Structure formats: C-alpha cells, structure tokens
Amino acid sequence: MKIALVTDGIYPYVLGGMQKHSYYLAKYFAKFGHQITVYHPIPNGVANYTQDFTEEELKQLNFEEVPFPKSDGLPGHYIRCSKQYADLIWEKVKSEPFDFIYTKGFTGRTLLENKAKLRCPVGVQLHGLEMFQEGGNVKQWMDKALLKPIAKKCLQNADVVFSYGGKIRELTKRLKVSNIITQHGCANDFWLRPVNQAKSFDNSILFVGRYEHRKGHHLINDVIPKLNEEFNLKMVGDVPKQKQIENPNIQYIGNKTAEEVFELAQESTFLLTPSLAEGFPTIIVEAMAQGVIPIATNVGAVEEIVNEENGVLFEPHSADELENAIQKALSLPIDQRKQCSNAARVQVEEHFNWENSAAKLLSQIEKFCDSWKRTHSSNH
C-alpha cells in the first residue's frame, strides 16, 4: 500500500506520546514493506533519518518536511496554527495517489473538509481525547472548550477513527463515530530487552512525565508527606524548583534520555502514574516490559493493560485514592511483587509489542480500504 502519515512531529525530533507513536508507525509500516510518505515538521530544521531508521526501512520511506506555523502567543494560537498547518498539508497531499491517509491530531482538518476531492479514505487518531475527559485547571478547561468542536468534527468526518481501548473507545462511541479501529501504544525491542534478574524488588518507585496539572504532580505533593513507609521516589521530568517538595523519600532528577530511563526502570520496582487524564501512556507499557509494577489511575485506556495481576489500578482526582494505592503496593510481599513483575512483562510480550500490533493494524487498514474502494468505486 501507499500510505501518507500526517503528523505534527515525529520522535526524536519532536517529543511527546503522539510523536513517538508516529515514529513507530512509520518504522513498522515501512518494515512490513509498505510505501510511506511522512509529512511532519522539523523544529530545528535538521534531521538525520539514517540514525533513526534502518537502511531497509528508508527504502520504503519518504519524508516531506512541512514547517509548523509559529505561534503569536495570543489566546487560541494553537487552533490557528494547527489550521494553518492543516492547510499546508492539504496543498501537499491533495494530488498524490495514496491508498490511505493516516492523520494525527488536527493535522487532517483541511483534508477532511475536502474529502470528496480525494481518491482514498482518511483516518484520524486523536489519541487521548483529553478535551472530553474530566480534570484540569481553569486554563485547561478553557482550552478544552475551544478544542471540543474541532475534535468532534474531525472524528465524525473521518472515514475511520483509530482509538485506544477502554474509556477512550467508549468516549469515541459516544461521539457517534461509525468506523473505529482499536489501536494501542506498544513497547519495541529496545524495552523488551532482558529484564534485570538481580532486581531487589525494594520500595523503589519511578515517575516519568512532563510537568503539567493532568500528570498529577499536585496529588503526589499532597500524599508523599503522609506516607510512613520507607521508600524512594525518583521523579524524571523537569519539575520547577518552586513545585518541588523537601522530603527524604523523593528525588528530582530532571529530564533523562531513553537509555537512562531504561536503566532506571531496570532498577525500579514500581512505576507511579497518577494522571487525571490520559490516552494510553506509553511509559506504562515500556516500564512493564522491564517488569516494573504500575501504580496507575484508571483513566483513558490504562485498564486495557493494568490489572490486579500485574499492578495497582486506582481512581483519579483523589489524594486519598493515591495514598491507598501506594500503601497497597508497598505492602505487597516480595514473592507477590515478583509475580506481578513477571505478569507485567508477559502482558507486554504477548499483547503490546510493536511487531504484532503493527501487523494487525496494517491488516485492519487493508481490509477497510478494500471495503471503502468497493463502496466508492461508482463515484470514481
């Protein structure tokens, strides 16, 4: 198949869950022999694709670098910039003979507005649908109010929508979307390397995430001083100095590379993810691939991977729930920790690895495209 992958960035040139997901889609779609044109911006203007893709993958990949418009900093700037970017994408894509167009976020807005002029179906993936989830401060609620109608229009105009499972799929259904393909985040071979057999399974906890309200930093700050058990919480991410708390059980270690996070995961017993809203946090899958036991909120599609056999799942927005979840995890005996750790690894190996998931996703896309062609053959 000849596929256009349209995104507002790919890892490692742009950081973020959607951007990392875009990178792996490009990599594995190419690996399976499909012709992929990736439309994306490069913020720094320089990309060395040979470092991030194999020679065989690059034979199937074509990169079209489309600059993302600069923000004016005024209210609503993201919506305006994303529409300008979508317009640029339309001009690039409209005359190309693709079999399928896979768009991320709002990058396909203009394509969808002109869908009748295209000769192939357009898919949309909005990932976590955070604008429809609960939680957030005043500014985030205002942002959600602006984003909801755009998101709803994109989803309802798409030929097919890619959605995470769990609560995200239910949200998608409630928006009256007709064609849905469930697609999860996954771990790749980097994370599925052998686990640390010498892990002590002590009370070591790892947090990985950028500093923002929905990641639950404020709840962590509320709970940590209340816990009496001895433990060590390493906070990966750039937490502002004024938001850090002085506590012997917590260490702020700033941003780390993927290899450094991998090494931290190999030594950690638990992963703490107290998010108020999420799609499918890739870090949970990646950490579980290394046998790290998740302590995670039941948001987005997290329930698709975390269960009582491999971790601790708790309800969001509550410091009491978070405190109880951490205490429950820290009270687990060593034997049970080892069982949970092994179950976490097996869960990822069997259900959440990129090799299998990409093959399944491509099969579903091919099947959908065949059906779409039969339905639309009389119109073209």
PEKAZI-V716032 format. One record per backbone hydrogen bond with DSSP energy under -0.5 kcal/mol. NH is the residue of the N-H (numbers start at 0). CO is the residue of the C=O. E is the energy in kcal/mol with one decimal. If there is no record, write none. Layout:
nh->(NH:NH)
co->(CO:CO)
e->(E:E)
This chain:
nh->(2:2:3:4:4:5:5:6:6:10:12:13:19:20:21:22:23:24:25:26:27:28:29:30:31:32:33:34:35:35:36:37:37:38:38:39:39:44:48:50:51:51:52:57:58:59:59:60:61:63:63:64:65:65:66:76:79:80:81:82:83:84:85:86:87:88:89:90:91:92:93:95:97:98:99:100:101:101:102:102:103:104:106:108:111:112:113:114:116:117:120:122:123:124:128:131:132:140:141:142:143:144:145:146:147:148:149:150:151:152:153:154:155:156:157:158:159:160:161:162:162:166:167:168:169:170:171:172:173:174:174:175:176:179:180:181:182:186:190:191:192:196:198:203:204:205:206:208:211:214:215:216:219:220:221:222:223:224:225:226:226:231:232:233:233:234:234:235:235:236:236:238:239:242:243:243:246:249:250:252:252:253:253:260:261:262:263:264:265:266:267:268:269:270:271:272:272:275:276:283:284:285:286:287:288:289:289:290:291:292:293:293:294:295:295:296:297:298:300:301:303:304:305:309:310:311:313:321:322:323:324:325:326:327:328:329:330:331:336:337:338:339:340:341:342:343:344:345:346:347:348:349:350:351:351:353:356:357:358:359:360:361:362:363:364:365:366:367:368:369:370:371:372:373:374:375:376:378:379:379)
co->(0:34:99:2:36:3:101:4:38:18:9:9:15:16:17:18:19:20:21:22:23:24:25:26:27:29:28:0:33:59:2:35:61:4:36:37:63:41:46:47:47:48:48:53:54:55:56:56:35:37:61:62:39:63:64:73:75:76:77:78:79:80:81:82:83:84:85:86:87:88:89:92:95:1:1:120:3:99:100:122:5:124:103:105:107:108:109:111:113:114:98:100:159:102:125:128:129:136:137:138:139:140:141:142:143:144:145:146:147:148:149:150:151:152:153:121:121:178:123:160:180:299:164:164:165:166:167:168:169:170:171:172:171:177:160:179:162:351:187:187:189:194:195:201:231:269:233:235:209:211:212:211:215:216:217:218:219:220:222:222:223:202:248:204:231:232:250:206:233:234:253:236:237:239:239:240:244:246:232:234:250:234:236:256:257:258:259:260:261:262:263:203:203:292:205:270:294:213:213:280:280:281:282:283:284:285:286:287:286:268:291:309:270:293:311:272:313:296:278:298:300:301:301:306:306:293:295:317:318:319:320:321:322:323:324:325:326:328:332:333:334:335:336:337:338:339:340:341:342:343:344:345:346:346:347:186:352:353:354:355:356:357:358:359:360:361:362:363:364:365:366:367:368:369:370:371:372:375:375:376)
e->(-0.7:-3.0:-2.4:-0.5:-2.9:-0.6:-3.0:-0.5:-2.4:-1.8:-1.1:-1.6:-2.3:-2.3:-2.1:-1.9:-2.1:-2.2:-2.4:-2.5:-2.8:-2.6:-1.9:-2.0:-1.8:-2.1:-2.0:-2.3:-0.6:-2.9:-2.5:-0.6:-3.0:-2.7:-0.6:-0.6:-2.1:-1.6:-0.6:-1.6:-0.5:-0.9:-1.7:-2.4:-0.9:-0.5:-1.5:-0.5:-2.5:-3.2:-0.5:-0.6:-2.0:-0.7:-0.5:-1.7:-2.0:-2.8:-2.8:-1.7:-2.2:-2.5:-2.3:-2.1:-1.9:-2.3:-2.2:-1.8:-1.5:-2.6:-2.5:-2.2:-1.7:-3.2:-1.3:-1.9:-3.5:-0.5:-0.6:-2.5:-2.3:-2.8:-1.9:-1.6:-2.7:-1.7:-1.2:-1.2:-2.1:-1.7:-0.6:-3.3:-1.9:-1.8:-1.4:-2.1:-1.3:-2.2:-2.0:-2.4:-2.4:-2.0:-1.5:-2.1:-2.5:-0.6:-0.5:-2.8:-2.9:-1.9:-2.3:-2.6:-2.4:-1.7:-1.1:-2.1:-1.2:-2.5:-2.8:-0.6:-2.4:-2.0:-1.3:-0.9:-1.6:-2.2:-2.4:-2.4:-2.0:-1.0:-0.6:-1.9:-1.0:-0.6:-2.8:-0.5:-2.3:-2.5:-0.8:-1.6:-0.6:-0.9:-1.4:-1.2:-3.4:-2.3:-2.6:-2.0:-0.9:-1.7:-2.0:-0.6:-1.9:-2.4:-1.5:-2.1:-2.7:-0.6:-1.9:-0.8:-1.1:-2.3:-3.4:-2.7:-0.6:-0.6:-3.4:-3.3:-0.7:-0.5:-1.2:-1.6:-0.5:-1.8:-0.5:-1.2:-0.8:-1.7:-3.0:-2.2:-0.7:-0.6:-0.6:-2.4:-2.4:-2.1:-2.1:-2.6:-2.1:-0.9:-1.0:-1.2:-2.3:-2.4:-3.1:-0.6:-2.8:-3.3:-0.8:-1.2:-1.0:-2.7:-2.7:-2.4:-1.7:-0.6:-1.3:-2.2:-2.2:-2.8:-0.6:-0.6:-3.2:-0.5:-2.6:-2.0:-2.7:-1.9:-3.3:-2.4:-1.8:-1.8:-2.6:-1.0:-1.8:-2.9:-2.2:-2.0:-2.7:-2.5:-2.2:-2.5:-2.4:-2.4:-2.2:-2.8:-1.3:-1.4:-2.2:-2.4:-1.8:-2.6:-2.6:-2.4:-2.4:-2.3:-2.0:-2.4:-2.3:-1.7:-2.5:-2.5:-1.9:-0.5:-1.6:-2.0:-2.2:-2.7:-1.3:-2.2:-2.5:-2.6:-1.9:-2.0:-2.3:-2.7:-2.1:-2.3:-2.8:-2.2:-1.9:-2.8:-2.6:-1.8:-2.0:-2.3:-1.1:-1.3:-0.7:-0.8)
